[in-house]
Amino acid sequence: MTDRDLSGELLAAEQRLQHAQRAGDVDELDRLLDDRLVAIGPDGATLGKNDDLDAYRAGTSVIDELTQVSLDSLVVDTTGVTFVVCDVAGTLGGAPFRARLRYTRTWSYQKEWGWRIVAAHIVVL
C-alpha cells in the first residue's frame, strides 16, 4: 500500500470515527480504538478504551452535535496523526456541554485492522 493510499484511508477512518461518535455506535468505536488506547481528556484525566466504550454504553457520553471545523493529518510509515478541531455538544459525565475541541489522535496501521487509535489528547479551545 502506498503512502497516498494510507493517507486516504486515515482520513476515511477519522470520518468513520466522527460518525460513530455522533451515532453512539459502540461497535464501530470498538473497531477504531486500539485495546491499548491512552486518551487524555480536557480535564487531564487519563482514559482507556473500555472507559470510553462504557461511557457510550451507559449513556453518560452522548454526542448530539459534532461539526468538523478543520482537519490536518500526517502519515509516517504505519503511524498516522490527525489534528482535528470540532464544535461539539452533548452530555459528558451526565452533564450537558458545548465546546470547540481540538483532538490530536495517534493512529497505528495494521493490515488486519486498518487504522486504529492508540493515543489521543483533547483540549478545549
N, C-alpha and C positions, 0 to 999 in steps of 0.2 A: 504494500500500500504506500502511495506517495505522501509526502508531507502535505500536499494540497488536499488529497483525499482525507487525511487525518484532520486537517483544519476544518474542512466542511462537516465532517462527522462530529467534531467537537461542538461546533455551533449548533448543529441539529440536536445534540444531546442537551445543550443548555436550554434550547427551546422546549424540549420534552420535559425537562425539569421544571421550568416555569409553568407549563401547562399542568403538570402533576401537582404542583403546589396549589394552584388555583382550584383544581378539581378535588383536592384532598385524596388523590389516587395513591394509596399506601403501597399497592403492588408495584406501580411504576417507580415510586420513590425507592422502594426496596431494591429494584434492579439498578437504579442510578447511583445509589450510595454504597460505597465500599464498606465492608464489615468493620474495617479499621478506622473509619471516619473519626476525625477530631475536628469539631467545629467550635469556634469562639463566637459567642453571641454578642450583641451590642452592649450588654451589661458586664461583659468579661467572663461570663460563665463558660465552662467547657462542657460540651455535649457530645455524645456519641450517636451512632446510627440508631440504636434502639430508643434512646431518649427522644429523638426526632420522630421516629415512626410511632412511638407510644403516644406522643402528644397529638398527632393527627388522628390516631385511633380513638383516643379519649375525647376528642373534640375541644381540647384546650388550646390547640393551634389550628386556627382556621384562617385561610386567606380568602377574603371576599373580593379584593381588588389587587392586581399586580400588573403594573404597566411598566414595561421596559423603557427607560429614558436613553440609556446608552449601553453599548456592548463592545468591548475590545477583547482580543484573545492573543495568546502566544502558545505556539507548539514547538517543543524541542524533543525530538525523538518520540518517545511514548509518554511524555509528560505534557499536559496542557494546563493553561491557566485562563480562566475567564474573569474579566473585570466588568461587573455589571452594576448599573445604577437603576433602581426601580422605585416607583411610587407604590407603596404597599399599604393596604388597610385590612383589618380583620380583628381577630382575637388572639392574644398570646398570654398563656398562663391564666386564661379565664377573663382577662381584662381587654377591653377594646383598645386598638391603637391605629394610628395613621402616621406614616413617616416616609421620608425618602431615605432609602438604604443603599449602601454600596456593599456588594458581595464580591469577595475575592475567593474564587474556588480553584483548588488544585485538583486536576483530574489525572487519572492513570489509565492508559490504554492497554487492554489485554485482548488478544484475538477472540477468546471465547465469550467475553463480556462486552467488549466495546469500551467506551469511556465510562468511568465511574469516579465519583468524587471521593478523594481521600482526606482532604483538608479544606476548611472554609473559615473565613473571617468576615463578620458582618459589622458594619459601622453605620450609625445614624448620621446623616449629613445635615 
